């Protein structure tokens, strides 16, 4: 295996990890603060992508599209919170699973009705098109680097927000003991609304950023949602730091496992069996990783509670 | 058939709804013979197969409060056992069924032992992840159709004969399986084992303090539920004469949960009613519009928000009391 391929795939893994982090950050806080399981977080990502596609087509400029998509994603998240989620906080997990499952069914179908079943494509903005030479023989698309960069920047901002500001302090306190925060006079409902809206916007941002490199289609958030769950479980529910480390870990393991898994196996067994086994094992790697981590640390790497 | 315990005078009153259900199901082929026979038979057969799957989920979800979000994996395992064996020329149900059940049980044992170490939201997500794992494994089986799935050469044979070939014979075989599954679940629920599982749902700390090794009880329950769902997978593959990874998408697991909750948690026959309600509603709504999920999604949200206890609960409330044990 060549080093160039390794570098390229590491960057790809990093990009997936950053994306996962953007989605996981909001979700892990929603889980942590309100003990609320939100399956519909993946559709927020999808909605973000669709909004970006729509506004980009309307304005003819990806950056205007992005700028319009973010507040719309936020508004949409707040609307969902107001209409449905608010009434589910004190229900058990099963009710939350069911109601958010219903929302997924509705929204996956609704985007088909509104934007059509055919995938939409968004052109890569001119400024960020083309590839850049990182080292000898290593070309990498600028746009993908931009995704990694913006994701890392948001991770840093979020880290500061959570660890240095008053609202961040309340969020952390809420994640470790919500009833106590409430008892101390903090409006926990309002706090959750902020966390929820912010999380929806981050997921929407992730969706908008990938719109130019993936096809925007119904159900695009569903499979990513499951990977996000894996990230949250590995990182520990309610921990933004855990989510970041786990997201990068999962992104790298998933991407590198798919590319190099069969190659590593080929050294151990005959080629055809290796490629068979590799293809079967690679998608399972992240789940095996999760099972292993949960076996040794049932609360994840950085549990927020206790 | 398994004997139902407590065959006292209260039996008929308590079991009135399930008895009525099974009588109706037994009569369906006669009604079907009057009109669109193959359509009606295949629809109700499908309902009964999913009823078995929902029953098995109700055993751990309704009675054990274990929200397993990867239950569809067992449907797929049972189905692929049929598919892979018949691809290698082994088409007799006497071989296929034990293999399907054994594979499901083994998968349940391994994933259950890992998942049951966790609680609450973690349990939901880890079962979901294991379900996805099984799904991706099926997708990667290029030799057996991969993403597209595989068509079976025909229904499973029984003792080397095509006994299940006719739709009506298959219908009664499935009905028999459903009856057996119901009887088994009912006798488990009222047994000492079932009471321990229910105790763990109500108050795990107290049960553990009394001295019950809950982990082992729950694991056994999980394995039984998984094996039973493997039976449903075996039947589903036989009905469709086709298996594909679509059997075990996480949406399918979600639908199984919907069925159980729709019918009413922890009632067993509610799972049968829920499966029927879900599939018939799907059939009916998709007759109106291809966007039936836009109606079903909000319906589900409304059921959760306003109709606690599922459809049976709502019917009971409208009927004014008369609780079921």
Interface residues (C-beta under 8 A of the other chain):
Chain A: X31 X35 X37 X39 X84 X87 X88 X91 X93 X94 X95 X97 X98 X99 X101 X102 X103 X104 X105 X106 X107 X108 X109 X110 X112 X113 X222 X226 X229 X230 X232 X233 X237 X276 X279 X280 X282 X283 X284 X287 X288 X290 X291 X294 X295 X298 X299
Chain B: X61 X67 X69 X114 X117 X118 X120 X121 X122 X124 X125 X126 X128 X129 X130 X132 X133 X136 X137 X139 X140 X141 X142 X143 X250 X251 X254 X257 X258 X261 X265 X291 X293 X294 X296 X297 X298 X299 X300 X301 X303 X304 X305
